[in-house]
Amino acid sequence: MTDRPGKTRGCFAIVVTPRGEVLLQLRDDKADIGWPGHWSLPGGGAEAGETPRETILRELREETGLFPEAIEEVAVTAYATGKTPPHVFVTIWDGAAHELVLGEGQDLRLFPLSALPEPMPPHVRHYVEQFAHGL
C-alpha cells in the first residue's frame, strides 16, 4: 500500500506535560470524517503554502488555544509498510486541562502516557507509543 499521489503529509502534535500526560482530542462523531468518535492527537493538513511547522502551530491554536513557545519535529517510523509517516511535533506544556480552549472536536483531555484511552486510531497510538518509549 502506498500514499495517494498529491496527498500531503499530515501533521500531529504530541503535547506532553512534565507530569507524563499527553493531550488528546476526542474527534467529532460525524460519519463523513476520518476516525469519528476516537481519541487522537491535535493536528491536520497543510493549507496552501504552509510549512509543516506553520501547519501544526495553526492547528494547535485552532483546536486547543495553545501557542507553544518551543516545538520540535521528531522522527517516527511509519505505522504501515510503504506509507510515509506524518510530521510529528512535540511540545511541553505545564498547564491544566481547564486552560485549554476546545476549538474542534468533542473534548480535550490529558491522559497518562502509560494509560492511553480507547478508542484510538491505531496509527496515532503507534506514534504516541514511539514517543513514550523514547523518553
N, C-alpha and C positions, 0 to 999 in steps of 0.2 A: 504494500500500500504506500502511495506517495502523496505528497501535498498537491493540492489542486493548483494548476498554473495560475499565476497572477495573484494568488492569495498572499497577503502579507502576514508575517508572524505576529501573533498577538503578544500582549504584554500583561504580566501578572506582578502584583506587589505582595511580597511577604512582609507584613508589618508585625514585628515582634516586640514584646515588652521585656524589660530586664527581669521580669518575674517568670519568663519562659512561656508566655502566652503568644498566640498568633491571632490576628484579626481576620475573621471570616464574615462573608456576606451571604445571607440567605436569599437566593435568587427568586425573582417573581415566579409565581405558579401559573405561567401562561404557556399554552401548548405551542406557540409559534417561536419560542426562544430555545436555545440550547440548554440542557440540564435544568429544566424548571423545577423549583422547589428543592434545590440542592444547595448545600453549603459550598462556597467557593471563595477564591481569593479576589480582591478587588482588581480590576483591570479591564482590558478591552483592546480594540483595534485602533490603528492609527488613522487620523484624519489626514487629508491631503497635505503633503509637505512636512509632516511631523516626524521628528526623530523618535526612536523608542523611548528615550528619556523624557522628551516632551509629552509623549503619549501617556506614560504612566503617571507623570505629575498631574496632567489634566484629569485622568481617570480617578486618581486618588482624591483630588479636590472635588470633583463632581459626585463621587459615590460616598465619600466619608467625611468631607470637610477638612481633611488633613493637608497640611503644607509642610512636608518634611524638609528639614534643613540639610540633611545629608541622605543620599540614596545611592546605592551601588548595584550595578548589574553583576549577577553571579552566574557562573556556568552550570548548566544542568544537562543531564542526559535525557534524550527523548524517551517518552513513555512507550512508543511503539517503534519497531524496526522500520526504517525507511521514512520516518517522519522527522521533520525539523522541529526542535523544541522551541517554545516561545522565549521571548525575552523575559527573564525573571529578575526582578529588582528586590533588594532587601533594605529596609529602613528600621531603625529602632525608635520606638515611641513609648514614652513613660507617662502615658495618660490613663484615664479611666473611661470605661465604655460610655458613661453618660455624657462625656465631652464630644462624642462623635456625632456627626450630622448625617442622618440617613437620607442620601440623595437618590438612591436607586436600590431596588430590591425590597424585601420584606423586613429585614433585620440585619443589624451588625452586632457581632458578639465576639468576645475574647475567649479562646479555648486554650487549655494547656496543650503544648506541642505533643505531649505524651498521651493525650486523650482527644483525638480528632473526632468530630461528630459524624453521624450518618443522617441522611445520605450525602455523599460527596462524590463528585466525578472522579473516577479512578486516576485520570491523568493529573488532576490537581493534587490529590492525595500523594501521588508519586513525587511531585515537585516539592511539596511541603516536607515529606519524609526525607528526601535527599538533603534538604537544608538542615533538618533537625539532626540527622546522623552526622553531619559535618561539624556540628558545634563541639 
